[in-house]
Amino acid sequence: MDKFAGNDTKFKQDQRAERIRNLPAEYHAPLSAKDRATLAKPVEELSKEVRDGSTKAVDVLRTYGKAAIKVHEKTNCLTEVMIGSCEEWLGTEGAINLQGPLAGIPVSLKDTLVVKGYDATVGYSSFTHQEQEEDGIMVTMLKDAGAVPFVKTNVPFTLLSFESTNDVWGRCTNPHNNKYSPGGSTGGESALLAAGGSRIGIGSDVAGSVRVPAHWAGCYSLKCSTGRWPKMSTRTSMPGQEGVPSVYSPMARTLGDLTYFTRSFIQMKPWKYDYSVHRIVWDQAITDEFSSPLRKLRVGVLMSDGVVDPSPACRRAVETVVKALEVAGHKVTLVGLDQPNPPPSPFEALRLGGLLLNADGCQTFEVARRYGEWLDTGASQLRFLAKMPSPVRYMYYLWVRYVRQDPVWADLVRDWGPKSAFENWQLVAQREAYRASWYKWWDSTDYDVLLTPPNATPALPHDAMHDAVSSCGYTFLFNVLDYTSGILPVTHVDKAQDALPADFSLRKLNGVAQGAMKHYDAAAMHGLPVAVQIVGRRLEEEKVLAVMKRVEDALGADKYDLLELD
C-alpha cells in the first residue's frame, strides 16, 4: 500500500478508537441488569415504551451503544461510530420523530449507507475524508420513523465477497469463532446482530450479501425484491451495475423484529422518499392468510443447486425443517433436478449472473483502489480471469473441459471478461428468458414457497474466498430471478453428526464444489450456526415472513438458540 493510503487507513482506525474513547463513562461500564432487560425486549415493545414516555430514548441508545462496543471489541464489526451524534440528535427537538413506529430504536447500518457528517468508505482508502453533506434516503426515513442510526458496520473490499475485510477498517470475525468469517458483504452487520450488539440492521444483497452473513453468523435476514425497499443515495464499489441489481434489505436478531421492522418501514411509504420504490402497500391479508393455522403450507425442497451439494451440516438443517413441517401437517415435496418436472437449471443462473455482474471485466471496483491496497482474495480471482487474454482463456477452457473433464468450471470461465454493449444486451435478454422459464415452471406447481440451503457450507475460514468465490449458487439464483427470500437460523454444526463420510473425495467434485468443500471440517466448525432459506416469488415479502414464522413455530423446542452477549 502506498504511504498516502496507509495514512488514511490509520486515520480512520484512530478516529474510530477516539470516538469510542470519548463517549460518556456509561458507555464503558459493564452491562447492568437493566441493560440486559432492555436488550431482551422486542423492538415493537421497546418502541411503544419510548412513545408513551415510560422509557427514554437516550437510555435505550446508551444500552445499545454499550453492547455494540463490546461486540466490536470481540469481532471488529464497526466502522463509523455515530453514537456521539445520536446523543445530539436526541437532544434536538424534531431531529428524530419519537412518535414513529421505530421510536428510539437504535439501528445499525452497512457502511455503504450515507449519514450526514460521516464517511462512507466501503473499505476504500480513497473514500476517506469525504464526510457526507446530507443524510441518505434510508437514514432520512429511519429518523422519520423514530429510529436512531447509531453505528455503521464492516464490509469486504469490492463488496464482492462472503468475507468482510479491508485495509481501512481491518478484518471482521465471526462471533462464534474468530478464525471464521461472519460472511459478506454485510458481514459486520451479521456479527453485530448475532452477538447481541443490535436488534435491527440494514444491508444490501447482490449475490447473497444479507443472507449468507445471517446464515454464517446466526441471525435473520430478508432479501427483498427490487422496488420494495429504498436503494438510492447509497455508496457502492460498482456504480452503474444493473445486470443483477443490488437490493437493500433488512436484517435482525429475531424473526419478530425482522417482521415488525419490515412492515413498519413499508408502511412509511418509501416511494415518497425514493423514486425507485414501487407504490405497493403492506398487504396484511397475505400475512394473515399464511399465518393462519388452518392454512397448510405446500413447500418444495430444493436440496441441491446442482453445482455444489450441501455439506452434511447444511443438509441436516434442511432435513430438520422438513421433519418439523411434516409433523405439523404441511405438504413437503422434493424438488430434485432429477425428479419429475424439475425447475430450470440453477447452474444457468450462476453462469449468467456471473457474466452480468462482472460485465465490465472487473474494472469498476478497481477505479477507486489505490496501488497496493489489499484486494479480497475472491475478487482477485475474478479479476485474474477477467484480465486473461481471450485466446489464453479459451485454451484454459479447453484444458478444463476436456483434460480435467470439468464442464461446470469450464462453462463458467469460457465467456468471462469484459462485454461490449451488444454482448451485455444479449445477456440481459437471456436473463429475461430465464426468468420467464422459472415463472412458467412455478406456475406448473402448487408450491407456496421453496426451502433450500442458503449455502453449501457453514461459515468458512478467513481468506477461503480464494477458492470458494463461485460457490454462491443457492443465493445468487434468487438475485437473478429477483425472488424474495429469507434466512432462518436452525441449528449449529455438530462435529459428530456433520462429519464428512469416510469415502468423501474432493477429486470427484467439479471446480466450484472443490473450492467450497476443501474448507469444510465439522470438527473445526463445531458450534457455528446453520440456517435455511425460505423463498417466495417476486415481491412476496409478506408471504415469506409469515412462512418463516410458521417454520419457526413448527420447530418448537428445537428453535435456534441466539448467542448471548457476555
N, C-alpha and C positions, 0 to 999 in steps of 0.2 A: 504494500500500500504506500502511496506517496505521502510525503510529510504532511501536506495540507489536509488530506483525508484523515490521516491519523490524528491530527489536532482536532478536527471536527468531531470525530467519534469520542475522543477523550472529553471534549467539552460537553457533549450530550450526556455521557455517563456521569460526569462530575455534577452537571446541572440536576440530573435526576436525584443523585445522592443528596445534594444540598436541599432540594425541595422537600425531601423526606425528613432530613435532619432538622429543618427549620419549622416543621409543623409543631403546634402546641403540644405540651407534655402528654396530654391524654392519649395522643396517637401512638405513643411509645410505651404505654403501660400495658400490663398483662390483660387479657380478656377477663372481664368480670362475669358474674352470674347473670347480670342484667344484659350485658353484651351478648352472651350466648342465647339468652331468651329472644333477643331481637333478631339474631342471625337465624334462629329456627322458625321465625314467623313467615308464613306465606306472604307474598307481595300484596295480594288483594287485601289481606287483613291489616298489614302494616300501613298501606296507603290510606285505608279507611281511618286508622287511628290518627294519622297526620292531618287528614281533612277535618276530623272532629275536634282536634286540638289536644287529645289525650296523650299524644306523643309528639315531640318536637323534631322537625326535620333535621336540625343540626345535630341532634343526638344520634339519629339514625346514621347520618354521614360519618360521625366520629367512630361509631361502632364498625361500620364497613370499611372506613379508611384504615382503622387499626388492623382489621382482618386482612385487607388486601396487602398491606405492608408485610405482614407475617408470611403470607403465601409467597410474596415476591422474594423475600429472603431465602426461601426454600427452592424456588423454581426460576427466578429471574424472568418473571412473566410480564412486568410492567415496562412501559416506555415513558410516555408523558404522564406525570403525576399532577393532577389538576385540583387536588383537594384544597389547597390554599385559596384558589379562586372560587371554589364551591362555597367556602365559608363566606366570602364576599357576596356571592350571588344570593345566598340565603338571607343575608343581612340587608339586601337591597329590595325594596318593595317593587313587585312586578317583574323582577328578573326571572323568577320561576313561578309558575302557576300552581300554588299549593292547594288548589281545589280540583286539580285534574285527576284523572284515573290512576296516574302513577305518582301521586303526591308524595314527595320526599324520598322516593326510591332511588338509591344510587345505581347507576347503570354504567357498566364498563364497555369500552368501545375498541374495536380493532384499530390499529394505528393508522389505517387508511382514512378514517373519518376526520373531518375538519372541525376544529374547535378554535374560536377566536383567541388569539394571543399565544397559540401553541403551534409547534411544528407538526407536520405530517410527513415524516421522513420516509416511511415504508422501508426502512432499513438502508436507505441510500445516504451516504455522507454528503453528497452534493445537494440534498434537500434539507440540510440543517440550516439554521439561521434564517428560516423563512416562516416566521410566526404569521399565522393567517389573520387576515383583517376582519373577517366576519365568520360567524358560525355557519357551518354547512346546513343543508336542509334537514338532515337527520337530527342534528343537535337542536336546531330550532324547534322541530316537532317534539322532541323529548322534553325540552323546557316548557313548552306549551302544555304538555300532558302532565307536568309537575315533577318529572324525573330530574335527577341530578347527575349529569355525566361527570364521573369523578376520576377515572383513570383510563389510559389507553394501553393496549396490550401488544405483545411482541408478535412478529411475523417473520417469514423467511425472506431473504433477499430474492427478488424477482416475483414473489408470491406464487411461484410455480413449484411448490414442494409440500410434502407431508411432514416437513420439519419447520422449525421456527428459529432460525439463526441468522445473524447478520453482524457485520463489523460495528455498526453504530451502537447496538444495544446488547450484543452478545448472544449466548445460547440459552434458550428456554428449555427447561427439562420437565419430564413427566412427574407429577406429584406423587405417584405410586412408586416410581423407581427412577432415580436421576440418571441412570445410564440409557434411558429410553426417551424417545421424542414424545411430546404431547400432541403431535400432529401439526398440520398446517393446511392452508396458510393462516388459519385463525387459531394457532396453537397457544399463544399467550392467553387468549380468552378461555380456551378449554381448561388450561392449567389452573387459572384463577377460579373459574366456576366450580370445577371438580373438587378443589381443595377447600372451598368454602369462603373465598375472599370476595365473592359477588354472588348475586342470585340471578341477575339478568345481564345479558351482553348482546352486542350486535356484531356480526361478522359478514363475510361475503363468501360466495361459493361459485367456482367456475369448473371444478372437476371433483369436488368433494370437500371443499375447504371449510365448511362448518360441520360436515358430517363425519369425516374421518377423525378430526380432533375430538369430537364428542365421543366417538367410539373408542379412541385410543386413551383418552384421559378419564372418561367416566362421567359424562353429563348428558344433557338433552339438547337437540337442535332440530330445526325445521328449515329445509331448503324450499323457499317459496318459488313459485313460477314467476317468470319475468312479468312485470307490470303490476304485481300485487304489493310490492314493497319499494320505497324510495331508493334511488341509487345515484342521483345527481349530486354535484358539488362534493365529490369524494376524490381521493387520490389513488392512483394505480401505477403499476410498473409498465402497463401495456395500454395506454390510451388509444382508443380507436378500434380495439379488438372487439368485434361483434359476431364473429363466426360461431362462437359458443358464448353467449352473453353471460357475464358475471351477474349474480343476483345477491343483493343484500338480504340478510335473513337473521332471525332471532336465535339465540342460544340461552339456556337457562340451567339452573342447578336442579330444578324439579320439573316434572311434567305439568303440574298445576300452574306454576309460574310461567312456563312457556306458553300455555294456552291463554292465561289471563293477559299476558303481555301482548301476544299476537292479536287477540281480539281487541284489546284497548287501543293498540296502535292503528289498526284498520278502521276502528270507529272514530279515530281522529280525522278521517277523510284525507288521507295522504295525497290524493290527487289535487287537493287545493294548494299543496306545497310544491309538488313535483309533477311536471307535465308528462313524465314517462309512466306514471301510475294510472292503471285502468280505474274507471269510476265503478268499482264493484264494492258494494256494502257487505258487511259481515252478515252471513246467512245463518241465523240461529236455527232455522228449521232443519238445515242439514246436520248441524251439531246435535240437535235433539233426536233426529232420526237414527243416527249411527251411535248415539249414546244409550238408546233405549234397550233394556234387556230383552225386549220382545223381538228385536231385530237381530237375527242370527247372521253372522258375517260369512261371506264367501271369500276365502283367501287362497290366492295362488302362491305357491312357494317356488321361487327361482333360486335353487340351491347353488348353482354354478353359473358363472358368466361364460363358460366355455373356453376361457383362456387360462385362468388360474383357479383351480378348485380350492374351496375353502380349507384352511387349516383345521385340524381337529377341534381346536377351541372355538373357532367361529362356526363350525358345523354344529357343535354341541349347543351353542346359544340358540341357533335357529330351531334345532330339534326340541329344545326345552320349550320354546314358544309354541311350536306345533302341538306338542302334547297337551299343554295348558289350554290351547284353543279347542282341541278336540274334546277334552274333558268338559269344557264349558258348553259343548254342543254346537260349535261352529263348524262349517264345512271347509275342510282344508284339502287342497289338491296340489300335487306336484306338477310344476311347470318345467319339465325337463326338456332340454334341447333335443333329446332323443325320444320324447314322448309324442303321442298324437297331438296335432295342432300346436307345434312349437312356435314360440314368438320369433320375430325376425332376429337374425344373428346379433347378439350383443358385441361380438368382435367387430362388426362393421361400424358400430358406434365408436369403439376405441380407435379404429383406424381413421375414420372420417373426422372424428372430433379432434384427434391429434393434429391432422393436417390443417383443419380450420383454425384451431387455437394458435398454431405456430406458422400461419401462412406467410408471415413476414420473414421467415427464416431465422427466427430468434434474434432479430435485430433491435426491436423496440426496447426490450428490457435492458439492453446494453447501452442505450443512448446516455443515460444519466450515471452510468457506472464509471468510476474513476479507475485509472490504471492501478492494478494491484489489489483492488478491492475484492474481498472474498466473494466467490460465486458458489451458490448452492451446488452440491455435487450432482443432484439430479438435473438441474438446469444446465450445468456444464456438459452433461452427456447429451442433452437435447441440442445444445449449441454446436457441439462437436459434429454431430450427424448432419446438422443443417449446413455447416460450412464445408462439408466434404464435397469435392467436385463431383458433378453429376456422373461422369464416366466411372470414377472410383466407387461412388455409391452403388452404381448398377453392378459393378463387379462384386462388391461386398454382398449385395442382394443375391446374386447367383451363387456365391460361395455358401451363404447361409441356407439358401433354399435347397440346393442340390448336393452340397457336400455335407453340411451339418444336418440337412434334412429337417429343417425347422421352418415350415411355411408360415407360422404365426409371426415370428420375429421378422422374417423376410418380407412379408406383406406390410408390416408396419413401417419398415425403413425404406422400402422401394421408392416411394414418391416423396420422401421427406425433403425439406428445403424450401426456399422462398418461392412464392407463387405470383404469377402475373395476375392482373385484374381479371383477365379472361379465365384463367385457371381457378381463381378464387370464386368467381360467379358459378362455375361448373360445380365446385364443391358445395356451395350453398344450395344449388338445385338438387344435388344428391342428398343433402341433409333434409330438405323438404320432402323428397320422395321417401326417405327412410322414416320420417315422422308419420307420413301418411300410411305406410305399411304397418306401423305399430298401432295407429289409430284403428285401422281395419281389423287387425288381429284382436285387440282388446274388445272391440265390438262383437267379435265372434265368441267371446267367453262370457261367463257370468260373474267374474271376479269383481269384488268391491275394491280390493287392494291387492298388492303383491307384497310378499315377505321375502327379504333377501339378506345375506350378509352385507355389512357396509364396506368390507374389505376382506381380502383373503386371509389377512393375519391381524392379530392384535398389534399394539404399538411395536415399532421396530427400533433398534438401537440407532444412536446418532450416526449420521452420515451414510445410513443404509440406502438413501435415495440414489446413490451412485449406481446401485444395482436394481432398485425397485421402483424407479421413477415411472415406469409404464404400467405398473400394477395398480391401476385406478379404475378398472372397468366397472366395478359394482356401483360406484357413484357417478362416474363420468357419463355412463349410459343415460342417466336421467337428467343430466345437464343438456346433452344433445337433444333429448326428447322434450325438455322443458317441463318435466313432470314434478309435482310436489312430492317431497319425501322427507320423512322424519327419522331421527335416531333415538332409540330407546335402549339404555344400558340394561343388561340382563344378568350377567354373571362375571366371574373372574377366571383367569387362566388357572387351571389346576395341573400341577406337574405330573400327577399320576393319570388322571383321566384324559389329558390332552396331549400325551406324548405321541410322536410320530410312530407309525407301525415299523416293525423291525425290518421289513423289506423295502422301506421307502428309499428311493434313489433320485437324486437331482438330475442325473444324466438322462432320465426318461422324460424329463419335462421340456417344454418349449422355453425359449429365452426369457420371456416375460415371467413365467412361473418360476424359473430358476432364480431370477433376481429377487423375487419376494421370499420364496421358501428357504433360500440359503441362510436366512437370518432367523428362521423360526426355531425356537428352542423352548419347549414348555417349561423346563426346569428353571431356566434363566428368566422366563417371562412370568413365572408363578405370581399370582396376585394382580396382574394387570387386568384392566376392565375389558369386557367383551360385550358388544351391543348387537342389535338387529336393526334393519332398515324397513320401514313401512312406506310403501309407495302408492300414491294415488295418481290420477291423471292430471292434466294441466289445470291449474287454478282450483285445486281441490284441498286447500289448506284446512277448511273446517272439517272435512271428512277425515283427513289424515290424523289430525289432532284427536278427534273423537275415537278413532280406531286405536290409536296409541293408548288411550285411556282404557279401552276395553281389553287390550292385551295386558296392560299392567294389572288391571283388576283380575284377569284370568290367572296371572302368575301368583297372586295371593301372597302367601308367606315366602315364596321364592323371589319376591320383588328385590331388585338390586339395592344393596346397602351403600349409601353415599359415604365418601371419605370424609371424616370429621377433622376439623381444624384443631391442631394440637394446642 
